[in-house]
Amino acid sequence: MNGKDRGDVRPGARVQVVQKQDQTSGKLTEGIVQDILTKSSHHPHGIKVRLTSGVVGRVKGILS
């Protein structure tokens, strides 16, 4: 599960996301998914989500 398929990302899941301003540096932010913002079933750069902290970013990893 790499965060590119919408079916792998669930509200309540702990994930690592990259925010828009951190795309060049690759800095990851960890948090819990509140909302899934991407409507398509797959996105090559990762599914866009909103975390419970309010951070919006694309999922780069799903933590167990």
C-alpha beads as a LAMMPS data file, in Angstrom:
LAMMPS data file: protein, C-alpha beads

64 atoms
63 bonds

1 atom types
1 bond types

-500.0 500.0 xlo xhi
-500.0 500.0 ylo yhi
-500.0 500.0 zlo zhi

Masses

1 110.0

Atoms # bond

1 1 1 0.000 0.000 0.000
2 1 1 1.695 3.136 -1.200
3 1 1 -1.109 5.714 -1.025
4 1 1 -1.763 5.953 -4.763
5 1 1 -4.998 3.930 -4.705
6 1 1 -8.072 5.455 -3.043
7 1 1 -9.207 2.034 -1.793
8 1 1 -6.086 1.738 0.391
9 1 1 -6.691 5.048 2.213
10 1 1 -9.371 5.112 4.927
11 1 1 -10.499 7.817 7.360
12 1 1 -8.832 7.087 10.690
13 1 1 -5.710 5.610 9.091
14 1 1 -2.270 6.839 10.204
15 1 1 -0.409 8.096 7.140
16 1 1 2.566 10.153 6.000
17 1 1 1.761 12.993 3.598
18 1 1 3.769 15.564 1.667
19 1 1 2.331 19.085 1.695
20 1 1 2.405 21.258 -1.435
21 1 1 5.137 23.543 -0.058
22 1 1 7.266 20.510 0.939
23 1 1 7.168 18.700 -2.423
24 1 1 10.656 19.850 -3.440
25 1 1 12.267 18.946 -0.106
26 1 1 10.246 15.745 0.337
27 1 1 9.500 16.530 4.011
28 1 1 6.778 14.183 5.287
29 1 1 4.098 14.982 7.855
30 1 1 2.484 12.196 9.866
31 1 1 -1.139 12.213 10.970
32 1 1 -4.591 10.633 10.983
33 1 1 -6.826 10.880 7.879
34 1 1 -9.977 12.933 8.454
35 1 1 -11.214 13.376 4.854
36 1 1 -10.247 11.947 1.464
37 1 1 -10.182 14.798 -1.070
38 1 1 -9.248 12.938 -4.286
39 1 1 -12.338 11.687 -6.114
40 1 1 -10.615 9.347 -8.616
41 1 1 -9.706 5.774 -7.673
42 1 1 -5.997 6.278 -8.465
43 1 1 -3.586 9.220 -8.554
44 1 1 0.071 8.868 -9.630
45 1 1 1.330 11.368 -7.011
46 1 1 -0.760 10.001 -4.130
47 1 1 -4.318 10.434 -2.862
48 1 1 -4.951 13.920 -1.447
49 1 1 -6.261 13.903 2.131
50 1 1 -6.999 16.261 5.011
51 1 1 -5.552 15.175 8.352
52 1 1 -7.251 15.709 11.717
53 1 1 -4.710 18.504 12.324
54 1 1 -6.040 20.364 9.245
55 1 1 -2.969 19.638 7.106
56 1 1 -3.734 18.847 3.449
57 1 1 -1.300 16.715 1.456
58 1 1 -0.780 13.703 -0.758
59 1 1 -0.321 10.287 0.878
60 1 1 3.205 8.927 0.503
61 1 1 2.928 6.098 3.007
62 1 1 0.347 4.240 5.071
63 1 1 1.525 3.272 8.550
64 1 1 0.244 0.220 10.394

Bonds

1 1 1 2
2 1 2 3
3 1 3 4
4 1 4 5
5 1 5 6
6 1 6 7
7 1 7 8
8 1 8 9
9 1 9 10
10 1 10 11
11 1 11 12
12 1 12 13
13 1 13 14
14 1 14 15
15 1 15 16
16 1 16 17
17 1 17 18
18 1 18 19
19 1 19 20
20 1 20 21
21 1 21 22
22 1 22 23
23 1 23 24
24 1 24 25
25 1 25 26
26 1 26 27
27 1 27 28
28 1 28 29
29 1 29 30
30 1 30 31
31 1 31 32
32 1 32 33
33 1 33 34
34 1 34 35
35 1 35 36
36 1 36 37
37 1 37 38
38 1 38 39
39 1 39 40
40 1 40 41
41 1 41 42
42 1 42 43
43 1 43 44
44 1 44 45
45 1 45 46
46 1 46 47
47 1 47 48
48 1 48 49
49 1 49 50
50 1 50 51
51 1 51 52
52 1 52 53
53 1 53 54
54 1 54 55
55 1 55 56
56 1 56 57
57 1 57 58
58 1 58 59
59 1 59 60
60 1 60 61
61 1 61 62
62 1 62 63
63 1 63 64
